[in-house]
Amino acid sequence: MILGNICTRACGFCAVPSGKPLGPPEEDEPERVAEAVEQMGLRYAVVTSVNRDDQPDGGAEIFARTITKIRERVPGCRVEVLIPDFRGDWQALETVLAVRPDVLNHNMETVPRLYRAVRKGAVYERSLELLRRAGQFTADPVTAHPADQFAPIGQSAPAATGQILPGIATKTGMMLGLGETRQEVLQAMEEIAAQGTHILTLGQYLQPTPQHLPIERYVHPDEFAEYRRLGETMGFKHVEAGPLVRSSYHAFEQEEAARV
């Protein structure tokens, strides 16, 4: 986890301390993360962060440099990033996409009705838009014509000087057991799939402390299995669903299954 240990939001499910960070992100953090990846001998690294709404770009530049430094020190290591919504700053999103992470993950977390309690400061439609834009980022942002940068996957963009590159795998996840209904889950899954999202993870919400949102119910493994089956019919390349599933659960295998 990068960008410090204090989050500028206070989501109802998350145990990360919230408040006002003491200063800007540490500039040498990308190098230190890359060194740790090298020392651990990782072949697949998942990088996430706190929200940094106090920063103009939400920490996007640190994310981009972390990806780059990992690849410099550990050639061949795949990098998945789990990013915040950057408050809808699409230039910040492009900063991360420009260095082409192997997987771009942004968690929806829950159904829209529960957003105010579960994801304070977030907007359901904004997160959907982030996934759509990430999935459509198919061109080299250094050389491509600006109009080509969000050409739909599988379609040719208008003629330009840029090189059209393969799409970046996109991923999101939701927690179940917060009070959502079966129909709300299926509706959210359909809306996420409509953005071209490749990987979906569904897991059981577990209350980190008594001060956090309570568990409304424990979802039966058979229900998770049904969501997985239905998700595959919606067009996801891979659905990981089960009580103990989390964003990075079998992340390497998920990326292999959803290679685009």
C-alpha positions as CSV (number, residue, x, y, z in Angstrom):
1,M,0.0,0.0,0.0
2,I,1.5,3.3,-1.1
3,L,0.8,7.1,-0.5
4,G,1.1,6.8,3.3
5,N,-1.1,5.2,6.0
6,I,-3.7,7.9,6.5
7,C,-6.8,8.0,4.2
8,T,-8.6,11.2,3.5
9,R,-11.9,9.4,3.4
10,A,-13.7,7.4,6.1
11,C,-15.4,4.5,4.4
12,G,-17.7,2.5,6.7
13,F,-16.1,-0.9,6.0
14,C,-12.4,0.0,6.1
15,A,-10.0,-0.1,9.1
16,V,-7.3,2.1,7.5
17,P,-6.9,5.3,9.7
18,S,-8.6,8.3,8.3
19,G,-7.8,12.0,8.7
20,K,-5.5,14.7,7.3
21,P,-2.1,13.3,6.1
22,L,0.9,15.0,7.7
23,G,2.5,15.8,4.4
24,P,2.8,14.9,0.7
25,P,3.6,11.4,-0.4
26,E,7.3,10.4,0.0
27,E,9.0,10.9,-3.3
28,D,11.3,7.9,-3.0
29,E,8.4,5.5,-2.3
30,P,8.4,4.1,-5.9
31,E,12.0,3.1,-5.6
32,R,11.5,1.5,-2.2
33,V,8.5,-0.5,-3.3
34,A,10.5,-1.7,-6.4
35,E,13.3,-2.7,-4.1
36,A,10.9,-4.7,-1.9
37,V,9.4,-6.5,-4.9
38,E,12.9,-7.4,-6.0
39,Q,14.0,-8.7,-2.6
40,M,10.9,-10.8,-2.3
41,G,11.4,-12.2,-5.8
42,L,7.8,-11.5,-6.9
43,R,6.6,-12.2,-10.4
44,Y,3.3,-10.5,-9.8
45,A,2.9,-7.4,-7.6
46,V,-0.4,-5.8,-6.5
47,V,0.0,-2.1,-5.6
48,T,-2.8,-0.3,-3.8
49,S,-3.1,2.9,-1.8
50,V,-5.1,5.1,0.6
51,N,-7.2,7.9,-0.9
52,R,-5.2,11.1,-1.1
53,D,-7.8,13.8,-1.9
54,D,-5.4,16.3,-0.5
55,Q,-3.1,15.9,-3.5
56,P,-3.8,17.6,-6.9
57,D,-3.6,14.4,-8.8
58,G,-4.7,12.1,-6.0
59,G,-1.3,10.3,-6.1
60,A,-1.5,9.2,-9.7
61,E,2.1,10.2,-10.5
62,I,3.4,8.2,-7.6
63,F,1.4,5.2,-8.9
64,A,2.8,5.6,-12.4
65,R,6.4,5.9,-11.1
66,T,5.9,2.8,-8.9
67,I,4.9,0.7,-11.9
68,T,7.8,2.0,-13.9
69,K,10.3,1.4,-11.1
70,I,9.1,-2.2,-10.5
71,R,9.6,-3.0,-14.1
72,E,13.0,-1.5,-14.2
73,R,14.2,-3.5,-11.2
74,V,12.3,-6.7,-11.9
75,P,11.8,-7.2,-15.7
76,G,9.0,-9.5,-16.4
77,C,7.1,-8.9,-13.1
78,R,3.5,-8.1,-13.9
79,V,1.9,-5.2,-12.0
80,E,-1.7,-4.8,-10.9
81,V,-2.8,-1.5,-9.4
82,L,-5.8,-1.0,-7.2
83,I,-6.5,2.7,-7.6
84,P,-8.9,5.2,-6.0
85,D,-11.3,7.2,-8.1
86,F,-9.1,10.3,-8.2
87,R,-12.4,12.3,-7.7
88,G,-13.1,11.9,-11.4
89,D,-9.9,13.5,-12.5
90,W,-9.5,11.6,-15.8
91,Q,-6.1,13.2,-16.5
92,A,-4.9,11.5,-13.3
93,L,-6.4,8.2,-14.5
94,E,-4.5,8.7,-17.8
95,T,-1.3,9.3,-15.9
96,V,-1.6,5.7,-14.5
97,L,-2.8,4.2,-17.7
98,A,0.0,5.7,-19.7
99,V,2.6,3.4,-18.1
100,R,0.3,0.4,-18.9
101,P,-0.2,-1.6,-15.8
102,D,-1.1,-5.2,-16.5
103,V,-4.3,-4.9,-14.6
104,L,-6.2,-1.7,-13.6
105,N,-8.4,-2.5,-10.6
106,H,-10.9,-0.1,-9.1
107,N,-13.4,-1.6,-6.6
108,M,-17.0,-0.7,-6.8
109,E,-17.4,-2.2,-3.3
110,T,-21.2,-2.3,-3.1
111,V,-24.5,-1.5,-4.8
112,P,-25.5,2.1,-5.4
113,R,-28.2,2.2,-2.7
114,L,-25.6,1.6,0.0
115,Y,-22.9,4.0,-1.3
116,R,-23.6,6.8,1.2
117,A,-23.0,4.6,4.2
118,V,-20.3,2.3,2.7
119,R,-18.2,4.5,0.4
120,K,-18.3,8.1,1.8
121,G,-17.0,10.5,-0.8
122,A,-17.4,8.1,-3.7
123,V,-20.0,8.2,-6.5
124,Y,-21.3,4.9,-8.1
125,E,-21.6,6.4,-11.6
126,R,-18.1,7.9,-11.4
127,S,-16.6,4.6,-10.6
128,L,-18.4,3.0,-13.5
129,E,-17.0,5.7,-15.7
130,L,-13.5,5.1,-14.5
131,L,-13.8,1.4,-15.4
132,R,-15.2,2.3,-18.8
133,R,-12.4,4.7,-19.6
134,A,-9.7,2.3,-18.4
135,G,-11.1,-0.5,-20.5
136,Q,-11.1,1.7,-23.6
137,F,-7.6,3.1,-23.2
138,T,-6.0,1.2,-26.1
139,A,-3.5,3.7,-27.7
140,D,0.0,4.7,-26.9
141,P,-0.5,8.1,-25.1
142,V,2.9,9.3,-26.1
143,T,2.5,9.0,-29.9
144,A,-1.2,8.5,-30.5
145,H,-3.7,11.1,-31.7
146,P,-5.6,12.3,-28.6
147,A,-8.9,11.1,-30.1
148,D,-7.6,7.5,-30.3
149,Q,-6.9,7.1,-26.6
150,F,-10.3,5.7,-25.8
151,A,-10.9,3.7,-28.9
152,P,-13.2,0.7,-28.0
153,I,-11.5,-2.6,-27.5
154,G,-11.7,-4.7,-30.7
155,Q,-12.5,-1.7,-32.9
156,S,-10.2,0.4,-35.1
157,A,-9.7,4.0,-34.2
158,P,-9.7,6.8,-36.8
159,A,-6.4,7.0,-38.8
160,A,-3.7,8.7,-36.8
161,T,0.0,8.7,-36.2
162,G,-0.2,6.7,-33.0
163,Q,0.2,3.0,-32.5
164,I,-2.9,1.1,-31.3
165,L,-1.9,-1.2,-28.5
166,P,-3.7,-4.1,-26.8
167,G,-6.2,-3.2,-24.1
168,I,-5.4,-3.1,-20.4
169,A,-7.3,-5.7,-18.3
170,T,-9.8,-4.1,-16.0
171,K,-11.0,-5.4,-12.7
172,T,-13.4,-4.6,-9.9
173,G,-14.8,-6.1,-6.8
174,M,-17.8,-6.0,-4.4
175,M,-18.4,-7.0,-0.8
176,L,-21.6,-8.9,0.0
177,G,-23.4,-9.1,3.3
178,L,-23.9,-5.3,3.8
179,G,-27.7,-5.4,3.3
180,E,-27.8,-5.5,-0.5
181,T,-30.5,-7.6,-2.2
182,R,-29.9,-10.3,-4.8
183,Q,-31.5,-8.2,-7.5
184,E,-29.3,-5.2,-6.6
185,V,-26.2,-7.4,-6.9
186,L,-27.2,-8.7,-10.3
187,Q,-28.1,-5.2,-11.5
188,A,-24.7,-3.9,-10.4
189,M,-23.0,-6.8,-12.1
190,E,-24.7,-6.1,-15.3
191,E,-23.8,-2.4,-15.2
192,I,-20.2,-3.3,-14.4
193,A,-20.1,-5.8,-17.3
194,A,-21.5,-3.1,-19.6
195,Q,-18.4,-1.0,-19.1
196,G,-16.3,-3.8,-20.6
197,T,-14.8,-4.9,-17.3
198,H,-12.8,-8.1,-17.6
199,I,-12.5,-9.4,-14.0
200,L,-15.0,-9.4,-11.1
201,T,-14.3,-10.4,-7.5
202,L,-17.1,-11.0,-5.0
203,G,-16.4,-11.7,-1.3
204,Q,-18.1,-11.7,2.1
205,Y,-17.9,-8.5,4.1
206,L,-16.2,-9.0,7.5
207,Q,-16.5,-6.2,10.1
208,P,-13.0,-5.1,11.1
209,T,-14.0,-3.5,14.4
210,P,-17.3,-3.0,16.3
211,Q,-17.2,0.7,15.2
212,H,-17.5,-0.3,11.5
213,L,-20.6,-1.3,9.6
214,P,-22.3,-4.4,10.9
215,I,-22.6,-7.7,8.9
216,E,-26.2,-7.9,7.8
217,R,-25.9,-11.5,6.7
218,Y,-23.4,-14.2,5.8
219,V,-23.8,-15.1,2.1
220,H,-24.0,-18.9,1.5
221,P,-21.2,-20.4,-0.7
222,D,-23.9,-21.7,-3.1
223,E,-25.1,-18.1,-3.7
224,F,-21.5,-17.0,-4.5
225,A,-21.3,-19.9,-6.9
226,E,-24.5,-18.7,-8.6
227,Y,-23.2,-15.2,-9.0
228,R,-20.1,-16.6,-10.6
229,R,-22.1,-18.6,-13.1
230,L,-24.3,-15.7,-13.9
231,G,-21.4,-13.3,-14.2
232,E,-19.7,-15.5,-16.7
233,T,-22.9,-15.3,-18.9
234,M,-22.8,-11.5,-18.6
235,G,-19.4,-11.3,-20.4
236,F,-16.8,-11.1,-17.7
237,K,-13.7,-13.0,-18.7
238,H,-13.2,-14.2,-15.1
239,V,-15.3,-14.1,-12.0
240,E,-13.8,-15.0,-8.6
241,A,-16.6,-15.4,-6.0
242,G,-16.6,-16.9,-2.5
243,P,-16.8,-16.0,1.2
244,L,-13.0,-15.4,1.5
245,V,-12.4,-13.8,-1.9
246,R,-10.6,-10.4,-1.8
247,S,-9.3,-8.1,-4.5
248,S,-5.8,-9.8,-4.6
249,Y,-7.1,-13.3,-4.0
250,H,-5.4,-15.5,-6.7
251,A,-4.6,-12.2,-8.6
252,F,-2.0,-13.8,-10.8
253,E,-4.4,-16.6,-11.9
254,Q,-7.1,-14.0,-12.5
255,E,-4.9,-12.0,-14.8
256,E,-3.9,-15.2,-16.7
257,A,-7.6,-16.1,-17.2
258,A,-8.5,-12.6,-18.4
259,R,-5.5,-11.9,-20.6
260,V,-6.6,-9.5,-23.3
